[in-house]
Amino acid sequence: MECIKICFIRKLVFLFIFLFSTFYIISQNITVKGTVKDNANGELIGATVVIEGNESYGTVTDLDGKYVLENVPASALLKFSYVGMKVQTIPVNGRDVIDVQLLPDTELLDEVVVVGYGTQKKATVTGAISSVGGEDLQMVHAINLTNRLTGKVPGLTAMQTSSTPGADDPTIRIRGMNTTGNNNPLIVVDGIANRNLSRLDPNDIESITVLKDASAAIYGAQAANGVILVTTKRGNDGNAKVSATFNQGFSAPTSLPVMADAYTYMSMVNENNSYYGLAPTYSQEILDIYQNQTKKDPWLYPETNWYKEVYKDYSPETYGNVSISGGTNKIKYFLSLGANYQEGIHRNSGNNYSQINFRSNIDGYIAENIKIGFDLSGRQSITNRPADMYNPLYSHQLVVQSRPNMPARWPNGLPGPGVESDLNPVVSSSKEMGYDRGKLYNLQGLINLDINLTFIKGLSFKTNVAVDKTFYNNKKWSIPYYLYYWKGYNDKHEPELIKAKHGVSQPELLQSMADDGSITLNALLNYNQTFNDHTFGGLLGVERSTTDYMNISAFRKYFPSEAIDELFAGGDKEKTNNGSASQSARLNYFGRLNYNYKSKYLAEFVFRYDGSYIFHKDYRFGFFPGVSFGWVVSEENFWKEEMSFINHLKLRASWGQTGNDRIAAYQYLATYGFRTDWKNKYIFNTNEESTALRELRIPYENITWEVANQTNVGVDFQMLGGKIAGTLEYFYNFRDKILEYRNASVPLSTGLTLPRENIGQVSNQGCEIMISYRDNIGDFSYSISPNISYAANKIVFWDETPNIEDYRKSTGKPIGAGLYYQVDGIFKDQASIDATPHLPSAKPGDLIFKDVNGDKKIDGLDQIRSNNSSIPKLFGGMTVDLKYKNFYSSIFFQGAAQNDYYIELPTGSPESNYYKFITEDRWSESNLNGTNPRAAILARGGRGYWSSMNNTFFKKKGDYLRLKSMEVGYMFPMKLLKVTGLQELNLYVSGMNLLTFSGLPEGFDPERTNSTNWPVNKVYNVGLKLTF
């Protein structure tokens, strides 16, 4: 018994010593070292090693993949991470040597992307499909969602040509121009086609996918120009999460063309007069006063910077959104409420756009295999602008043309005289002319039922019912406006002005309303099942959509007062009303068949049998197929053994046909129109005039689909576990049966207005490259993602004028390529004019137009067709994301090249102002070697012929590089947020269109290709995002 006690005591002492020594070892801080390798036993340089729970303390591996980390608690957990590799967390357990092998992170390959009527794993996609996530779009703070897409997707170009509030949609093209007809892509939101993209709330977006090749064939007759698929956010399992975003922006024009000052302008006018033997318009005394700025009476010698008088220094724009999401295994929800406000850049204009929107996406299970979804979204928008704001005479063009020696406002604040067609920009862009107010109410509902058919494994059925309703209400109230003209000083040397009435003679009201509705119903049968190494997928669907549109309008004038802007107050004289209605319908059958073997060999077939109301019953339906194949080379054993550092390589090819039916309906029918002018009325027995009918169009019964034949080959790859990833594409599209007129080849003497026929052909080919690189060095992580696309189209056939010279033909040239006179210098003197073919009005200092055809005269036959159009062939972008601890920055560059930019000169009245660049180093009798032409009246039909005849002197390269957006922010660490109850708090400053580099003259924006458009704005933002 005593022996047993002694043995027990010995064991207890030994156990105590063992536990004490273990605790001592564990409680000590030690130095840990080791090597980090990849799955191919290659050393990883720059892998991060940190202590879990104390991520601020760690190290990175050296050039040999080795690391040393001191002062590590023996009981700590070490976290090993590397870009493109799965994170590993390993307990130290007192060890001082820990070697780690990181495995590739297949998350990118397992990513699911949205495709037509479904989803697919990115690794098995065989079409040319590009996606951008909602989080990426959050880094660009544009109220218009479409402007956030610019440069984010290879092959997609979005050129913002104006910043008009509520009308700032960019021109979207997928793989450039493919037809002489409509080039707009199809927009599909949550599976429903032809919904609006630009006014969606950016915070509601989960992802945007672009279908660029035969994968779009499943959308048939509307998919020839590509398809943009938008998926909105939905709820997830978990507690309710509330997120809020607020952004305050301030916008101003990116640049404005620099105009001549008053002295330069008047000198140009006098110079022009001298060339025609006319007396100077402005005396030397007046010129001296303006030049010396001495004893200058502002009443007699005004000098106006029209930009400052008409445009504000900046305009506010505000955006906010609050959302709540969450759910259980039975029901999930996402609710969102957003609002935005944009103000125009004109002073006193009342021009603004406001919007309120909401979204409710709810999913629930009514049985284990039955899910039902109910989506409801709505938008109310109000657009305010001065009456006739969109008239070119009242736009930016008028500001540019206004003379700098005319007053915008007199010193007493009254508006100055008319400077162009009895217009003054400070009035014509203001509320003093009246208002034009538009209201829009849009409501969209979607109910879907998803049933998993358990009697056949992998089979499911889904049906959707979507109802969209939009109401428009527009009210345009025009009133007379008043300008003040100089009369002179009175006997008391007080200035006197003459008040003059302009614009409409009486108040006028035009009010209109419209109702636009659509219903879409579809039913989908899906199948997806794997048998051993074989995976099959199938989809069959039918879809029917109808639209119903109507509008009415009424007009009255002779109102007793400008204070009453309602129709009832108008007079009966000259009142009018109008109205119209239309209906449309589509019926479509579509399907998809997928097959893959071990996710290595891939094949897909899609089709759509499309029916449209637009065509004759014999041609109403069209069949549009698409086929694609893929080979995941990296899944082959030989690749894994020899090229394992390229962990994913997929080759793919596709071919398909899509259609384009975006044309006027019923062209297979003869149409008639009403003529209400007095020359086309008839008087019958009642002696009352009757409206006449007249034939408008000869029918073309054989009209049919415009067909796009699309071929694409591509390569997808990932290297170093996803650290480097990229996509290469080559495409060739041939568009056939484009509707064109034959009027060029049919003599005008026939008097016929011929219908359009399916005779046009256009080809378009190009390539796309997208590469991303991401890495981290300790607490610093970064990624660089450039993409570039090239698309060159040419007209293969259309009704070209017979016997036209090859150098003037549009066939073989890009769509929209212009004709230009070739400039061969400047006439230095009369002798050079006499020795050279020239226009009769040519004078020394004018541009020399080249006699291209050698007939010793200058006429339209000397114009040469350009090899470019205004649409860039080359377009790209690059995103640079940087992060250091809790600070981050996202920088996005956009660029374009190989397009023409033509500088439209101010060509209003003969007194229009000049761009500054044209006045510098201009030819004159004292500057015979000037690089710019002489002073000339720039008005069309005026004395400077070269100002109104398109020529290569004013045709510039449109190449540019723009810092499109930049955001710098700080994300507060969780330990600081715990006491507030917040899960996330992010403060940021950002900007859009911040810097631009181009070869254009000072002040010209390369994206703004029309001088009548409002300038493109740069925007500075400050904002916050929070989640709790």
Summary of the structure (lengths in Angstrom):
residues: 1028
radius of gyration: 34.8
end to end distance: 67.1
largest distance: 143.0
contacts: 3414
relative contact order: 0.11
helix: 14%
strand: 49%
